[in-house]
Amino acid sequence: MLQTVLHIAVVLAILAGTVFSIVGVLGLIRLPDVYTRLHATGKVSVFGLLFLLIAAMLLGHAPVGKAILLIVFLVIAGPTLSHAVGAAAYQLGIPLKLVERNDLSEALPAGDDPVSNRKKSPKSDRESKGAQEKRTVT
């Protein structure tokens, strides 16, 4: 009886891991830009691998200590890696598609403007700030 419940739990974990992995791959193929693709692969694929590790741990193919260590590493490293790649892509000026709002435009300095995909010059930044100060003073 306990063996049957264990096998059902393993099958469910394998199915869940496979579904999450397939959704991550579909997101990588279907989504329009690097930022949304990172969201699909960074979050969904981590959960897919997490469920597959749980299934291997339940079956006894992976030692419990190593499996838990891998799970902790994945949960910490996956989102961190996605964030680092996304920030690097933004600073390189890789354009965003279908932008409704860009919260990083003022908070994170970028060499290029990813929304309009044009170079920003330091002189034009200073001139626009000076023009804004003149408007607020008068």
Summary of the structure (lengths in Angstrom):
residues: 138
radius of gyration: 22.4
end to end distance: 81.4
largest distance: 81.4
contacts: 362
relative contact order: 0.10
helix: 75%
strand: 3%
